[in-house]
Amino acid sequence: MTLKLNYLFLVLVTILMATLAFGTVAFAEETTTSVDAQASVSTDSDSDEDEDDNNSTATTSRQKPFLQPIKNLLNRDAREDNADRKEDKRDAMEDRRDALKQGGARDTMEDIRDKREDVRDKKEDVREKGRENAISRIKMNMMRFVRLLEAAITREEKLIIRIQSRADKLATEGKDISAITTSLASSTSELSAAKLDLANIKIGVSASTTITASTTPVTVFGPVRDLIQSAQKHIKAAHQAIKNAVQSLKRISSPEHETASTTESGSDD
C-alpha cells in the first residue's frame, strides 16, 4: 500500500513538473516572439527614419535657386518691418507714459520722438547697406558665370579651328567634307548666339539695380538669369554640332570609307 502511494505521489510530481516546464517554455517562446516583433518594428521604423533622413539630406544638398539670396533678403526685410512696426507701437505707448509722467510736457515728448526717429534711421541705413551687399554678391556670381561660359566658348572655337584644318586637308585629297562643313557652320552659329547673350548679360549686370518692396527678384534679375540659361543652351548645341563634325571626320578618314570610295569609282568606270 505504501509503495502504491509513493508511486502515485511520484507520478503526480512528475506531471506537475512537466506542466511547469511546458508553461515556462511557452512563456519563453511568447516573450521571444514579442521581442522579435518589437525588434522588427523598430528596425522598420529606423529604416523609415533613415530613408527620411536620406531624402532630407538629398533635398538640402540640392543647389539653391539662382535668385535665392535675393528672396532671402526680401524675407528678412519683411520680418524686420514687422518687428519695426511692433517696436513703433511700444515706443508710442512709452512716449505717452513718459509724457504723462512729465505732466504732459510737449518738449519732452518731442525729444523722445526725435530719438526714436534717429534710431529708425540708423536701422534703415544698416538695412540698405545689407541690400547693397547682397546685390553686389549676386552680380559677382553672375559675372563668374559669364567668365565660365566665355571660357567654354573659347574651347569650342579652338576645336572648330582644328577640325576645319583637318577637313581642309581631306578636301585636298578629294574627300567629300560637306557633312563636316555643315556641322561646323551650325556650331559657329550657336556660339555667335551665345556671345550675344553674354554681351547682354554684361549690360544687365553693370546696370544699376535696386531692390524695393514693390519689386521682386524675378523682375530685377529674371532677364539676366534667362540670358545665362539661353547662353548655356547655345553652347551645349554648339558642342553637339562639333561632336557630329568629329564623327563625320572619323568616318571620312577611316580605311573602310576609302575602300568604299575606290569601289564606287571603279564601278563607275
Kinemage of the C-alpha trace (Angstrom):
@kinemage 1
@onewidth
@group {chain A} dominant
@subgroup {mainchain}
@vectorlist {calphas} color= white
{ca met a 1} P 0.000 0.000 0.000
{ca thr a 2} L 2.787 2.361 0.908
{ca leu a 3} L 4.556 1.578 -2.384
{ca lys a 4} L 1.409 2.401 -4.341
{ca leu a 5} L 1.053 5.735 -2.553
{ca asn a 6} L 4.689 6.566 -3.192
{ca tyr a 7} L 4.262 5.633 -6.850
{ca leu a 8} L 1.184 7.820 -7.194
{ca phe a 9} L 2.968 10.690 -5.475
{ca leu a 10} L 5.919 10.413 -7.861
{ca val a 11} L 3.577 10.353 -10.859
{ca leu a 12} L 1.793 13.468 -9.642
{ca val a 13} L 5.078 15.284 -9.018
{ca thr a 14} L 6.326 14.308 -12.485
{ca ile a 15} L 3.137 15.567 -14.136
{ca leu a 16} L 3.323 18.820 -12.160
{ca met a 17} L 6.962 19.411 -13.134
{ca ala a 18} L 6.214 18.654 -16.789
{ca thr a 19} L 3.335 21.121 -16.726
{ca leu a 20} L 5.534 23.825 -15.198
{ca ala a 21} L 8.289 23.135 -17.717
{ca phe a 22} L 5.867 23.313 -20.644
{ca gly a 23} L 4.424 26.597 -19.350
{ca thr a 24} L 7.902 28.052 -18.941
{ca val a 25} L 8.871 27.079 -22.496
{ca ala a 26} L 5.634 28.519 -23.906
{ca phe a 27} L 6.141 31.764 -21.985
{ca ala a 28} L 9.729 31.975 -23.221
{ca glu a 29} L 8.639 31.399 -26.819
{ca glu a 30} L 5.913 34.045 -26.488
{ca thr a 31} L 8.390 36.507 -24.990
{ca thr a 32} L 10.908 35.807 -27.747
{ca thr a 33} L 8.239 36.277 -30.407
{ca ser a 34} L 7.159 39.558 -28.836
{ca val a 35} L 10.753 40.794 -28.644
{ca asp a 36} L 11.384 39.774 -32.255
{ca ala a 37} L 8.237 41.588 -33.351
{ca gln a 38} L 9.249 44.715 -31.461
{ca ala a 39} L 12.731 44.495 -32.945
{ca ser a 40} L 11.244 44.131 -36.419
{ca val a 41} L 9.003 47.141 -35.912
{ca ser a 42} L 11.932 49.120 -34.526
{ca thr a 43} L 14.080 48.133 -37.491
{ca asp a 44} L 11.364 49.153 -39.939
{ca ser a 45} L 10.918 52.433 -38.106
{ca asp a 46} L 14.661 53.053 -38.129
{ca ser a 47} L 14.839 52.256 -41.824
{ca asp a 48} L 11.969 54.663 -42.485
{ca glu a 49} L 13.709 57.325 -40.440
{ca asp a 50} L 16.971 56.669 -42.281
{ca glu a 51} L 15.129 56.943 -45.574
{ca asp a 52} L 13.547 60.205 -44.463
{ca asp a 53} L 16.961 61.461 -43.360
{ca asn a 54} L 18.434 60.481 -46.711
{ca asn a 55} L 15.621 62.231 -48.526
{ca ser a 56} L 16.097 65.270 -46.342
{ca thr a 57} L 19.850 65.221 -46.974
{ca ala a 58} L 19.288 64.871 -50.700
{ca thr a 59} L 16.885 67.795 -50.618
{ca thr a 60} L 19.229 70.045 -48.646
{ca ser a 61} L 22.189 69.039 -50.816
{ca arg a 62} L 20.467 70.412 -53.907
{ca gln a 63} L 21.741 73.627 -55.193
{ca lys a 64} L 19.856 76.698 -54.128
{ca pro a 65} L 17.852 78.519 -56.804
{ca phe a 66} L 19.708 81.215 -58.694
{ca leu a 67} L 17.696 84.043 -57.087
{ca gln a 68} L 17.532 82.537 -53.591
{ca pro a 69} L 19.876 85.145 -51.984
{ca ile a 70} L 17.572 87.972 -53.081
{ca lys a 71} L 14.498 86.084 -51.875
{ca asn a 72} L 16.175 85.615 -48.501
{ca leu a 73} L 16.921 89.331 -48.419
{ca leu a 74} L 13.300 90.286 -49.071
{ca asn a 75} L 12.038 87.808 -46.479
{ca arg a 76} L 14.440 89.233 -43.944
{ca asp a 77} L 13.237 92.762 -44.773
{ca ala a 78} L 9.633 91.691 -44.242
{ca arg a 79} L 10.489 90.215 -40.841
{ca glu a 80} L 12.357 93.365 -39.875
{ca asp a 81} L 9.433 95.545 -40.997
{ca asn a 82} L 7.071 93.581 -38.772
{ca ala a 83} L 9.489 93.906 -35.876
{ca asp a 84} L 9.775 97.662 -36.508
{ca arg a 85} L 6.002 98.102 -36.502
{ca lys a 86} L 5.745 96.300 -33.186
{ca glu a 87} L 8.559 98.416 -31.814
{ca asp a 88} L 6.836 101.596 -33.037
{ca lys a 89} L 3.715 100.643 -31.121
{ca arg a 90} L 5.747 100.020 -27.986
{ca asp a 91} L 7.558 103.329 -28.474
{ca ala a 92} L 4.274 105.197 -28.877
{ca met a 93} L 2.974 103.713 -25.646
{ca glu a 94} L 6.203 104.595 -23.865
{ca asp a 95} L 6.016 108.140 -25.241
{ca arg a 96} L 2.531 108.572 -23.845
{ca arg a 97} L 3.568 107.185 -20.469
{ca asp a 98} L 6.639 109.434 -20.372
{ca ala a 99} L 4.533 112.443 -21.284
{ca leu a 100} L 2.080 111.664 -18.512
{ca lys a 101} L 4.936 111.288 -16.036
{ca gln a 102} L 6.327 114.655 -17.106
{ca gly a 103} L 2.948 116.272 -16.654
{ca gly a 104} L 2.243 116.427 -20.401
{ca ala a 105} L 5.344 118.474 -21.201
{ca arg a 106} L 5.321 118.826 -25.024
{ca asp a 107} L 9.060 119.465 -25.359
{ca thr a 108} L 9.975 116.281 -23.529
{ca met a 109} L 7.680 114.189 -25.725
{ca glu a 110} L 9.115 115.711 -28.913
{ca asp a 111} L 12.644 114.948 -27.731
{ca ile a 112} L 11.713 111.333 -27.162
{ca arg a 113} L 10.177 111.103 -30.627
{ca asp a 114} L 13.293 112.605 -32.199
{ca lys a 115} L 15.433 109.981 -30.526
{ca arg a 116} L 13.124 107.245 -31.793
{ca glu a 117} L 13.371 108.609 -35.340
{ca asp a 118} L 17.158 108.660 -35.138
{ca val a 119} L 17.189 105.008 -34.120
{ca arg a 120} L 14.867 104.099 -37.008
{ca asp a 121} L 17.033 105.990 -39.498
{ca lys a 122} L 20.125 104.138 -38.323
{ca lys a 123} L 18.356 100.802 -38.684
{ca glu a 124} L 17.244 101.684 -42.209
{ca asp a 125} L 20.805 102.669 -43.140
{ca val a 126} L 22.107 99.323 -41.919
{ca arg a 127} L 19.373 97.503 -43.822
{ca glu a 128} L 20.122 99.423 -47.025
{ca lys a 129} L 23.795 98.525 -46.774
{ca gly a 130} L 22.794 94.886 -46.369
{ca arg a 131} L 20.714 95.101 -49.562
{ca glu a 132} L 23.592 96.666 -51.462
{ca asn a 133} L 25.994 93.964 -50.278
{ca ala a 134} L 23.577 91.206 -51.311
{ca ile a 135} L 23.082 92.739 -54.763
{ca ser a 136} L 26.839 93.102 -55.160
{ca arg a 137} L 27.369 89.428 -54.311
{ca ile a 138} L 24.718 88.341 -56.793
{ca lys a 139} L 26.265 90.447 -59.552
{ca met a 140} L 29.671 88.958 -58.799
{ca asn a 141} L 28.131 85.497 -59.030
{ca met a 142} L 26.600 86.371 -62.403
{ca met a 143} L 29.931 87.600 -63.733
{ca arg a 144} L 31.527 84.362 -62.584
{ca phe a 145} L 29.002 82.500 -64.741
{ca val a 146} L 29.877 84.790 -67.642
{ca arg a 147} L 33.596 84.026 -67.307
{ca leu a 148} L 32.912 80.293 -67.219
{ca leu a 149} L 30.750 80.496 -70.330
{ca glu a 150} L 33.330 82.626 -72.133
{ca ala a 151} L 35.996 80.022 -71.370
{ca ala a 152} L 33.707 77.307 -72.737
{ca ile a 153} L 33.162 79.294 -75.943
{ca thr a 154} L 36.926 79.727 -76.366
{ca arg a 155} L 37.471 75.980 -76.048
{ca glu a 156} L 34.765 75.220 -78.603
{ca glu a 157} L 36.229 77.734 -81.067
{ca lys a 158} L 39.653 76.110 -80.781
{ca leu a 159} L 38.089 72.743 -81.555
{ca ile a 160} L 36.372 74.206 -84.613
{ca ile a 161} L 39.698 75.533 -85.927
{ca arg a 162} L 41.410 72.170 -85.503
{ca ile a 163} L 38.579 70.231 -87.138
{ca gln a 164} L 38.381 72.708 -90.011
{ca ser a 165} L 42.126 72.360 -90.609
{ca arg a 166} L 41.832 68.596 -90.795
{ca ala a 167} L 38.786 68.845 -93.076
{ca asp a 168} L 40.677 71.135 -95.464
{ca lys a 169} L 43.401 68.502 -95.795
{ca leu a 170} L 40.807 65.869 -96.621
{ca ala a 171} L 39.275 68.203 -99.189
{ca thr a 172} L 42.637 68.490 -100.962
{ca glu a 173} L 42.638 64.699 -101.150
{ca gly a 174} L 39.329 64.772 -102.964
{ca lys a 175} L 37.170 63.757 -99.994
{ca asp a 176} L 33.607 64.995 -99.529
{ca ile a 177} L 33.604 67.161 -96.395
{ca ser a 178} L 30.125 68.644 -96.791
{ca ala a 179} L 28.847 66.956 -93.591
{ca ile a 180} L 31.772 68.376 -91.611
{ca thr a 181} L 31.245 71.844 -93.064
{ca thr a 182} L 27.543 71.796 -92.180
{ca ser a 183} L 28.193 70.745 -88.577
{ca leu a 184} L 30.920 73.358 -88.084
{ca ala a 185} L 28.695 76.087 -89.532
{ca ser a 186} L 25.930 75.122 -87.098
{ca ser a 187} L 28.382 75.179 -84.187
{ca thr a 188} L 29.712 78.601 -85.188
{ca ser a 189} L 26.171 79.985 -85.393
{ca glu a 190} L 25.316 78.671 -81.918
{ca leu a 191} L 28.480 80.173 -80.433
{ca ser a 192} L 27.663 83.547 -82.002
{ca ala a 193} L 24.244 83.463 -80.339
{ca ala a 194} L 25.874 82.578 -77.009
{ca lys a 195} L 28.277 85.531 -77.359
{ca leu a 196} L 25.333 87.862 -77.940
{ca asp a 197} L 23.669 86.557 -74.777
{ca leu a 198} L 26.852 87.132 -72.778
{ca ala a 199} L 27.111 90.702 -74.066
{ca asn a 200} L 23.543 91.401 -72.932
{ca ile a 201} L 24.281 89.777 -69.570
{ca lys a 202} L 27.186 92.160 -69.006
{ca ile a 203} L 24.939 95.105 -69.808
{ca gly a 204} L 22.290 93.871 -67.378
{ca val a 205} L 24.795 93.254 -64.591
{ca ser a 206} L 26.516 96.625 -64.997
{ca ala a 207} L 23.182 98.479 -64.828
{ca ser a 208} L 22.164 99.978 -61.500
{ca thr a 209} L 19.923 97.635 -59.539
{ca thr a 210} L 17.675 98.472 -56.619
{ca ile a 211} L 15.550 96.032 -54.646
{ca thr a 212} L 12.476 97.567 -53.018
{ca ala a 213} L 9.238 96.326 -51.544
{ca ser a 214} L 7.472 96.919 -54.899
{ca thr a 215} L 9.915 94.790 -56.892
{ca thr a 216} L 10.605 91.074 -56.890
{ca pro a 217} L 13.772 89.095 -57.608
{ca val a 218} L 12.256 87.830 -60.858
{ca thr a 219} L 11.544 91.313 -62.198
{ca val a 220} L 15.025 92.562 -61.304
{ca phe a 221} L 17.295 89.596 -62.055
{ca gly a 222} L 14.962 87.359 -64.043
{ca pro a 223} L 16.015 88.639 -67.508
{ca val a 224} L 19.704 88.149 -66.706
{ca arg a 225} L 19.025 84.646 -65.445
{ca asp a 226} L 17.149 83.834 -68.660
{ca leu a 227} L 20.091 85.091 -70.727
{ca ile a 228} L 22.503 82.867 -68.814
{ca gln a 229} L 20.292 79.843 -69.420
{ca ser a 230} L 19.999 80.763 -73.103
{ca ala a 231} L 23.786 81.037 -73.449
{ca gln a 232} L 24.197 77.637 -71.826
{ca lys a 233} L 21.749 76.079 -74.306
{ca his a 234} L 23.562 77.613 -77.287
{ca ile a 235} L 26.947 76.374 -76.061
{ca lys a 236} L 25.539 72.902 -75.499
{ca ala a 237} L 24.095 72.853 -79.026
{ca ala a 238} L 27.433 74.052 -80.438
{ca his a 239} L 29.258 71.273 -78.633
{ca gln a 240} L 26.860 68.681 -80.034
{ca ala a 241} L 27.431 70.020 -83.556
{ca ile a 242} L 31.196 69.734 -83.026
{ca lys a 243} L 30.759 66.126 -81.921
{ca asn a 244} L 28.832 65.450 -85.119
{ca ala a 245} L 31.657 67.016 -87.132
{ca val a 246} L 34.224 64.819 -85.371
{ca gln a 247} L 32.185 61.706 -86.132
{ca ser a 248} L 31.972 62.692 -89.799
{ca leu a 249} L 35.711 63.367 -89.830
{ca lys a 250} L 36.474 59.932 -88.419
{ca arg a 251} L 34.146 58.253 -90.875
{ca ile a 252} L 35.701 60.003 -93.877
{ca ser a 253} L 39.251 59.322 -92.646
{ca ser a 254} L 38.647 55.613 -91.978
{ca pro a 255} L 40.164 52.983 -94.341
{ca glu a 256} L 36.713 51.453 -94.843
{ca his a 257} L 35.487 54.737 -96.308
{ca glu a 258} L 38.491 54.918 -98.644
{ca thr a 259} L 37.862 51.343 -99.823
{ca ala a 260} L 34.181 52.094 -100.419
{ca ser a 261} L 35.074 55.234 -102.369
{ca thr a 262} L 37.572 53.308 -104.532
{ca thr a 263} L 34.998 50.597 -105.224
{ca glu a 264} L 32.376 53.131 -106.246
{ca ser a 265} L 34.806 54.920 -108.589
{ca gly a 266} L 35.788 51.570 -110.169
{ca ser a 267} L 32.180 50.600 -110.767
{ca asp a 268} L 31.503 53.947 -112.405
{ca asp a 269} L 34.358 53.312 -114.851
